[in-house]
Every structure is written in structure tokens, then in C-alpha cells.
């Protein structure tokens, strides 16, 4: 813990005044001090610079303000009538108070410093102090807060697939164009979005694309795999723990951004009920706390399971399902967007070859033809894995590298693959208009409809 009074008159932080003002302009502050002169001084100094500031003349008044609204930072006088600032802070931590606290004191003895650390004060400033000193200590305190937040969220980012974490929605097929258009419409809104589709179809990449399109793009995107942790661990991660140094969980840490819950069907029923209330109220009661905290958070969900069937079998709450199913975006399978395979293959080949430190393999017409006629049950993820495997081995396997004769494919099968690829390519070029595609192909509309039904397009 540093003592702000040691900051030299010139600032000492290495940052000019405009940088400090930018750093605190989004911060809401509560001043708790029984001295009117100190309250007025801090209000005059900070009001033009911060998002919101209020003052309390006593601990009791401060508690009432905290019950009504959330503050990012509390400037707390340690010596007040009735009880000390540290005693009040200790009590507030028990009921669920996780904001940053700067202690204002006239005495910087070791015992006070130890007590302040134990109850979670971030820093303290010695009386008397100048305006630049309090601004510097606020700036330092909030810098530390943002750094802790980034470190806390980073582990969830690292758990995500490396390519998905940096990916974008690729393709110009009608299915992907439809997804992209839907995302553009819903991006400015706070409405929850549910992504459905088979495993490997790119649900997380679509969720990240939605986040990037929104005004939350510069805020956190936090991916959570609901099947990757025990119910207890998942609840603690989301809602926090009072006895943890940074008691607020992901719901608070990600505030302002997007929380992506993958494999949402794996959420335990009690957690579904808890999240339903958070989504409905826009507030969260952190683990073991008495006080609720307001949230500014977008919820995005994904599942490869049939959630309606899961609901009928009692594994998904009906009220939770209907709340998250406001807008559903279905991700098409790769076999239904074969025209996107060349672009996807080229993207994966470039990224993976750089990551692995090997030369990219040529994507010849033969390779692309064979990639297009394969069924891809694992979808885009399987295509990515196949290209990574080929880069490691230095060649594509015979079923992709060789011609139809070399791979032992029967002529009828090859003809079927050619027909499927050609019809779907023409259909994509027509923007999904089957009547126009039938005209260009020289066949009836019924033929195109029958083929599409057979291929589940």
C-alpha cells in the first residue's frame, strides 16, 4: 500500500492532468466524511472530472446510498463520530460491497495500514492533501482495478479455442449472409441472443462477431463453457464469493461487456433460476451478500442440444428457456455452405502455418474439390483440424489430395458430389433464389426443391 501524501507536488505519477481526467471520467464516487469543508472540497475537485459523485456525512447515510446505487470508488474518512471508517468498511464487506476504497486519515501508522489492508482498502491519503494528490491516488487505484479485472478475465479468454478467440464470421453463402444480417440488426440492442447448431459450426465466432458489431466492442467478451466446471465452481465464478479477495464474480467483472454462456443446456437448474432473475432484473446478488449490484451486461447463449426437448425432459427450466429464446440464430452446417470451404480453408492454412512455423500447403483444385465433396460431420472445426493435421504431416491424405480414380471413389459417387457442388454453387450465386437457380441450371423448380430437401438445405 502506497501513501498518497508522498506524491510530490508536481504529480509524480508520470501522467499529465488530461490523462488523469480521462482515466476517471467514467468513475462513480462516494465521499464519506463528517467534515463539511472536506466534503465540499472533494465535490468541487472531482465533480467536473468523474461520471457521478455523491457525499455522505456519516456511515449510516453512506450505507443508505450504497443500498440504492452502485459506486466504483469510495473516499472514506477513518475518524468519524460513532464508528471508525475501517469498522464501517468491514461491515460493508460482509453485506456485499466490492468497490474500491481510499482511506482518508491524518495518521499513517503501521497498525492502521495493516487494518486497512485486511478489510480491503486499496490505498490511503494523508491529510492535508492537494487536489493533484487525490487525483493521482484515484488514478492509481482505478488503474490497479482495471489491471485486476483484465487478469481475472484473461484466464477465461485463454480457455477459448485459440482460433475462435481471434476469428471472424467467414463466408458469403446464403446461410452465413442471413446470420450476418441478423447480427447487424440485433447488435445495437441489449436483447439476449441464443445461437443453436451442431458442434463446430462456429457459434462462438458468431457471438464474438455480434460483440464486435455492438457498442460494447471495447468492453470484455467473456466466454464460459457451462460443461467445463462443477456446479459449485461455476456458481462461484459467476456470482463471486464474499471470502475471496475480489469477491465479485464474472457477472460484475464483465459489466459493460458481453457474457457468452456456451453449452447452456449443461447449466444446473438452480443456476438457471439465479441467472433468470439476473437477466430479468438487471441486478445481481453476489454469493453470500445481502446487497444487490446493478449490471450493464449482454447475455449471449449457445447450445448444440435441442433445448425444447431438454425442457420437456425437465433438464432446462421452461421460464429460463423462454427468456433466453427471444432471438435464436441457427448456424448452418458446413456441408450446407460448401461454397465457403475455399475461403475457410485459405484462412486456416494461413493462420495455422504461421502458428506452426511451417510452409503452407497448396490448395489445388483437386484438394478443394475433394474438400467440397466430403460431408464434414465435425463442421468448421473438423476442417480446421484436418488442415492442421496436413500441415504437421506435410501433405493432405489421399482422400483429399488425390483424384477420384486415385482415391478409389466410385464414378456414381463422384458424379453425385459434382452435381451437389454445382447446384449449391449456382444457388449461392442466385442468393438462395431457387426459381432463378433452376432457370440457370435448365431444370425445373421442383428438381431444385427435391435436391435441396435431400441435402437438408
N, C-alpha and C positions, 0 to 999 in steps of 0.2 A: 504494500500500500504506500502510495506516494502522498506527500503533503503539499497541497496546492500553494500554501503560503511561501514555499521555497521557490516558486516560479519568479524569475526576475521581472522587473517592471516592463521590459521590452516585449514580454510574451513568453520567450523561452521554449515554445513548442515547435518552432521551425515552420509555422504556418501563419500567413497573414490574416488580417481580420476578415477579409471577404471569404477566405476558405473556411474559417471557423463558423461564420454566419451560414454558409451553405450547408455545413455539417449538422447544424442544429435546427434548421428551418422546418423540418418535419417532426420535431420532437415536442411532445406534450409534457408540461412540467407542473408539478405541485410544490408550492413553497409552504413549509410548516415552520412557523416561528411566532413566538408570543410578542415579539417587539415590533410595533407598528412601523418604526423607522426602517428596520431591516426588510420587512415585507415590502414596503413601498419602494425601497431602493432596488430590490431584486425584480420587482414588477416593472419598474421603469427601464431597467437594464435589459431584461430578457423579452418583454412583450413584443418589441418590434422585430425580434430575431427568430422566435420559435413559433411553432404551429398553434399552440394554445398554452395559456398559463393561468393558474388559479392559486389562491392563497388561503391558508387556514391559520387561525390564531391559537389553536390548541390541538392536542392529539385527538380529542373527541370529534372536533369539527373536521379534521383530516380524515378520520375513519368514515364519516358520513359521505364525504366527497368520493372516497375510494369505492364505497358501496354503489354509487351511482354511475361512475365512469372510470375508464382506464387511463392511467398516466404512464408515460415511458420512463420518467425520471422524477424523483422526489428529492428536494433540497430540505434537509431535516436539521433543525436546531436540536442540539443534545440537551441543553438545560432549559426546561420549561416547567411551569408550575404543575404540581400533581405527580408527574412521572417524567423520567428522562426519555429523550428521543430513542435511545437504544432499547429501553424496555418496551416502548410502543412498537418499534420495528420488529422486535422478537415476537410480539403478539400478532402483528400483521402477517408475518411469515407463516404462522401456524394456521391462519384462516385462508391463506392463499393469496399472497401478494408477491409478485415476481419482478417488479420494476427495479430499475437501478436506483441506488440511494447514495447521495453525497451528504456526509455528516458535516454540519457547521458547528465548530467548537472553538472555545478560547484556550483549551488546554490539549496539547498533543502528547500526553504521557503514554507510556508503553501499555499500561493496563487498558486505557480507553481504546487504543489501536487494536489490541487483541480481542476485546469485546466486540468492536465494530466488525472485525473480520468474521467472527463466529456467527453473528446474526445476518451477515450478508451485505454489509455496506461496501460499496465499490471504492470509495475514496473519501477523504475529508479535507476541508478547507479551514484554515485558521483565521479567526477574527483578529484584527480588522483586515479586510482584503479589498483589492481594487477590482474594477469591472473586468479588466483583461484577465485577471487571475481566475475569477469564477467562470469566465467564458472558456478559458483554457482547460480547466478541470472538467467542465461539462463536455467539451470536445473530446478530451482524452477518455472519459468514461463511456461516451457513446461509441467511440472507435473500438474500445475493448468489447462492448456489447455486440457490435456488428461482426467483429472477428470471431467471437464465441459462437455466434449464430451460424456463420459460414462454416466453421469447423464442425459444428453439430450436424448441419445438413449435409456436409460433404460425404459422410460415410454412406448415406442413402443414395447419393448420386453415384458413388463408386460401385454400389451393389448392382446398378443397372448395367445392362449389356453395353459394352464399350461403343459399338457402332450405333446402337439405338440412342445412346446418350448424345451423339453428335449428328444424328440422322435428320433427314427431312423427307417429306412425303414425295415419292418419286413416281412418275408415270403420267401418261396422257390418255389412258384408256377411259371409256365412259364411266366405269365403276369408280375409279380414283378421282376423275373430274367431279363426279357427283359428291364424293366425300369432301373434296376441297371446297366446293361451292357451299356446302352445308356449314363447314367450319368458318368460312368467311362471314356467313350470316349470324352465327351464334357467338363469334369471338368477342364482340363488344359487350356481351351480356354476362350476368353472373350465373345464369341457369346451369344446373348440373348437366353433364353430358355422360352418356353411357355408351362405350364402344363395345360392340359384340363382333364375333367372328372366330374362326378356327385359330388354333395356336400357330404363331409365326406369321400372321397376316399383317403385322405392323401396327397393332393397337397403341402401343406406347409412342411410336413415332408420330402417329396421328394426334395423340394427346399433346405431345411436345409442339407439334405444328400449331394446334389450337392455342396453346400458351404463347407461342411466338407471335401469333397474329393479334393477340389481345394487348390491352394497355398494361397488362401485368408482365410483359415480356422481360422487364429488367428486375423483376422480383423472383423469389425462389420458385423452382419447379421441383417438387419433392415426390419421387416415386416410392411407393410402398407395395411390396408383394405380400398380400394377406395370407399366403400359404407358407411363407418362409419363416415364420416365427410362432412361438407358442401363444395362446390367447393372452396369458398374463403379460408376456413381453410386449406383445402388440398393443395392449391396453396402456401399459406404462409408457411406451414410445409415443403414442398418440396424445394421451391425457396428462402425462407427466407424473412426478412423484414428489410429494412435499418434502421428504427427507433427502432428496437429491439436491446437490449444489445449484444446479439450474433446473428447478422444479418444473418449469413449464415444458410441455412436450411439443411434438411436431405441429399440433394444431395452432399453437401460439407462435412457434418459431417460424412457421411458413406463412404467417398472416401477411396479407397483401399479395400473395402469390397463388399458386395452384397446387393442390394436393391430389396426386394421382394414385388411386387405390386399385391395383391390379388383382385379378382373381378374387373379385369381391364376393363371390359365392362361398369362399372359404372363411369369411368373417363369422365368428361365433355369434349366436343370437343375442346375447347381452350387449355385445359391442355394436351390433346393428341398431339396437334400441337407443344406445347412447349417441351414436352418430346421427340417427334420425332427429333427435332433439337438437343437436348442434346445427344441422342443416336447416331445420325449421326456424330456430330462434336466432341464429347468427351469434350465439354466445356459447361459451364452454365453461363447465365447472371442472377445474383441474383435479387430478387424483387426490382425494382426501381433503379438498379445500371446501370452504363454506361460501366463498365469494365467486361469482361468475365473471368471466372476462369476455369482452366483445371481440368478435372476429371479423376480419375482412378477407375472406378466403373463397376461392373457387374449388368446388369438388368435381373431379373427373373420375369415372369408374370404368373398369373393363372386365370382361368375362368371356371365356370361351365355352362356358356352360350355358345350358338353356335355363335361364333364371326363372322363367314362368313355371317350368317343370320342377325346379328346385323349390319354388314357393309352394306348389301343390303338395310336395312331399314333406313340407314343414322345415326345410333347411334354410329357407330365406323368408323373413317376415314379410307379410303382404304389404303392410304400411311402408316398410323400408323399400321394397321393390317398386311400389308405385311412386314413391318420392324421387328415386334416382332415375326412373324411367321417363322423365319428362321429354328428353330428346335422345333418341337412340341412333347411333351411326354404325352401320354394319360394314365391316371391312371385307372386301371381296377376296376370294382365294386366288392364288397365283395362276392356277390353270384357267381361270376366267378372265385373266388380263395378260394373255401371252404376249401381246404387243409391247408390254412394258419390260419384258425379260431382257432385251438387249441393253436398255438404259440401266437397269438394275445390275446386270452382270458387269457392265463397264464401270459403274460406281464401286462395286465391291472389289473388282480387280484392282482398281487404282488405289483404294484405301488400304486394302489388305496387303498388297505388295509392298507399300511403303512401311506399314507396321511390321511386316515380317523381314524387311530388308532384302527382298528377292526381286528379280525382274518379273514384270507382268507377263502372263501367257497370252498369245494372240487369240482373239475371239473371232475365229474364222466363220464363214457362212455355214460350214458343216457343223461346227460346235454350236452356233446359235440355233440352227435348225433342230439339232438333237435336244438342246435345252428346251426349245419350244414344244417339242412333241412329248416330253416327259410329263408325268402327271403331277409332280411336286406335292405329295401329301403333307410335307412339312412346311409348305408355302415359302415365303421370302426367306425365313430363317434357314430352311434347308438349302436354298440356292446359295446363300452366303456361306454356309458350311461346306458346300460342295466346291466352291471356288477357293476357299481357304485350304481345303484338302488338296486340291490340284496344285496350288502354289507350293505347298510343302513338298509334294512328291515330284514336282517339276513337269507334270503333264496331266491332262484330263484322262479319265478312264475310257476304255474302248467304246462304251455305250454312248459317250458324248463326243469323243474325238473322231471316231470312225464313221464311214458312210453307212448307208442302210445295209449294203451287202456285207461289209466288214463286221458289223455288229450282229449279224445273223437275224436281223429283223425281217419278218415275212413281208412280201410285197403288199398284201392287203393291209397290214398294219401301217406300213409306211404311207400308203395311199390315204388311209383314214387320217393319219397325222397331218398330211399335206392339206387335205380337204378342210380339216378343222382349223388349221392355222390360217388358211386363205380366207375362209368365210369370216372368222373372227377379226382378221386384219381389215377386211373390207367394211365390216360392221363398225369397227372403231373409227375408220376414216369417215363414215357417214354419221358419226356422233351418236351411234346407237339406233338410228332410224332404220328399222327393218325393211320397210317398204322401199326405201332408196337403195339399201344394200341388195335386195332381191332384184331390183331393176338393173344395177350394175353387174350383178352376177349372172343375169339372164335366166333366173329361175323364178318360181312363184313365191309369193309371200308365205304361203303355207309351208313350203320347203324350209325356208329360213326359220320359221317358228318351230317346226318339228326338230330341226337340228339343234337349235338353242335349248329347247326343252330337254333333249337327250344329253346335252353337255351341261345342263343346270346353269345356263347363262341368263 
